[in-house]
């Protein structure tokens, strides 16, 4: 894969005709894309039945009741019990175990430490917590794009971290000049 086709840090926007109900009207941040495959996090599917404080309580992490609420969402159908915190990159994130940088200013962390920091009000902001992820094998995502399953766009923090989940897909489409 050449660098020009690397979608890391870009948005995937489900086409209006997306038939897979798991991804219908989804907006996904591509966190990694290489010859080995791709992974991303859905950023517009909240899990209303599970709040941040409740999740912290289930994990036995103190301080969650007073913490700034972090949105908890469906990140994708792969490993739905695994959590990923998407956040603004911090100094030395590129050297922190369990953290993957996504471009220069975003990172994704999978360790308990970041949840503890967020619970104590010391975590990076903005942030969102995704349970599960979307994954593609080698060449699979590229083929889905060629078959008109996805549109790609530059990311915007208002789409990724914005509070209006039910309008993110429409905003992303309109950002490309498309009125679905």
C-alpha positions in Angstrom: 0.0 0.0 0.0 1.4 3.4 -0.8 1.1 6.3 1.6 -1.5 8.1 -0.4 -4.0 5.3 0.1 -3.4 5.0 3.9 -6.6 6.0 5.6 -5.3 6.2 9.1 -6.8 9.2 10.8 -9.6 9.6 8.2 -13.3 9.1 8.5 -15.3 6.3 6.9 -18.9 7.3 6.2 -21.4 4.5 5.5 -23.1 5.0 2.1 -26.9 5.4 2.4 -27.4 1.9 0.9 -25.3 0.2 3.6 -27.1 -3.1 4.2 -25.1 -4.3 7.3 -27.3 -3.1 10.2 -24.2 -2.9 12.4 -22.8 -0.1 10.2 -25.9 1.6 8.8 -25.4 5.4 9.0 -22.1 4.8 10.8 -19.2 7.2 11.0 -15.9 5.4 11.8 -12.5 6.9 12.6 -9.8 4.7 11.0 -7.2 4.1 13.7 -4.8 1.9 11.6 -4.6 1.0 8.0 -1.9 -1.0 6.3 -1.3 -4.0 4.0 -2.2 -6.2 7.0 -5.7 -4.8 7.3 -7.5 -1.9 9.1 -9.2 -1.1 12.4 -11.4 1.7 13.4 -13.9 2.9 16.0 -17.5 3.9 15.3 -17.9 7.4 16.8 -21.7 7.9 16.5 -23.3 4.9 18.3 -23.8 5.6 22.0 -24.6 2.8 24.4 -27.3 4.5 26.4 -27.7 1.5 28.7 -24.1 1.9 29.9 -22.8 5.2 31.4 -19.2 6.0 32.2 -19.7 6.0 36.0 -21.5 2.7 35.8 -18.7 1.2 33.7 -16.1 2.5 36.2 -18.1 0.9 39.1 -18.2 -2.4 37.3 -14.4 -2.3 36.9 -13.9 -1.3 40.5 -12.4 2.1 39.7 -12.9 4.8 42.4 -14.0 8.4 41.7 -16.3 7.8 38.7 -19.3 9.6 40.3 -17.6 13.0 40.3 -15.6 12.5 37.0 -16.5 14.4 33.9 -18.7 12.0 32.0 -17.0 10.4 29.1 -19.3 9.2 26.3 -19.5 5.4 26.0 -20.3 3.9 22.6 -20.4 0.9 20.4 -16.9 0.9 18.7 -17.7 -2.1 16.4 -18.6 -5.7 16.5 -15.1 -7.1 17.1 -14.2 -7.8 20.7 -17.2 -6.0 22.2 -16.0 -6.5 25.7 -12.7 -4.7 25.1 -12.5 -0.9 25.7 -10.7 1.7 23.7 -10.3 5.3 24.8 -10.0 7.7 21.9 -8.5 11.0 23.1 -6.4 14.1 22.3 -2.7 13.0 22.1 -0.5 13.9 25.1 3.2 14.3 25.2 5.0 10.9 25.1 1.8 9.0 24.1 3.9 7.5 21.2 6.1 5.9 23.9 3.3 4.7 26.2 2.5 1.0 26.3 -1.1 0.4 25.3 -1.4 3.7 23.4 -1.4 4.1 19.6 -1.0 7.5 18.0 -3.4 8.3 15.2 -1.8 11.1 13.3 -0.1 13.9 15.3 -3.0 15.0 17.6 -5.1 11.9 18.4 -4.4 8.7 20.3 -6.2 5.5 21.3 -5.4 3.9 24.6 -6.4 0.5 25.9 -5.0 0.4 29.4 -6.8 0.7 32.7 -4.6 3.6 33.7 -6.4 6.0 31.4 -9.7 5.1 32.9 -8.4 5.7 36.4 -7.0 9.1 35.2 -10.4 10.0 33.6 -12.2 8.9 36.8 -10.0 11.3 38.8 -10.5 14.2 36.4 -6.8 13.9 35.2 -7.5 12.3 31.9 -7.2 13.8 28.5 -10.1 15.8 27.1 -11.9 15.4 24.9 -12.2 11.7 25.1 -14.7 8.9 24.2 -14.8 5.3 25.2 -15.7 2.7 22.6 -16.5 -0.9 23.4 -15.4 -3.1 20.5 -13.9 -2.1 17.2 -14.5 -2.5 13.5 -11.8 -4.6 11.7 -11.0 -5.5 8.2 -8.6 -8.1 6.8 -5.9 -7.4 4.2 -7.5 -5.5 1.3 -11.0 -5.9 2.6 -11.6 -2.2 3.5 -10.1 -1.1 0.1 -12.5 -3.4 -1.7 -15.5 -2.2 0.3 -14.7 1.4 -0.6 -14.3 0.4 -4.3 -17.7 -1.3 -4.1 -19.2 1.9 -2.8 -19.8 0.8 0.7 -18.0 3.7 2.3 -17.1 7.3 1.6 -13.9 8.7 3.1 -13.4 12.2 4.5 -10.9 14.2 6.6 -11.8 14.0 10.2 -13.2 16.8 12.3 -13.3 16.9 16.0 -16.9 18.0 16.0 -17.8 14.8 14.2 -15.6 12.6 16.5 -16.1 14.2 19.9 -19.4 16.1 19.3 -22.3 15.4 21.6 -24.9 15.1 18.8 -24.5 11.4 17.8 -27.7 11.3 15.9 -26.5 14.1 13.5 -22.9 13.0 13.0 -23.6 10.9 9.9 -25.6 13.6 8.2 -23.0 16.3 9.1 -20.2 14.1 7.7 -22.2 13.5 4.5 -23.0 17.2 4.1 -19.3 18.0 4.8 -18.6 16.2 1.5 -21.3 18.2 -0.2 -23.8 15.3 -0.3 -27.4 15.6 0.7 -28.5 12.0 1.2 
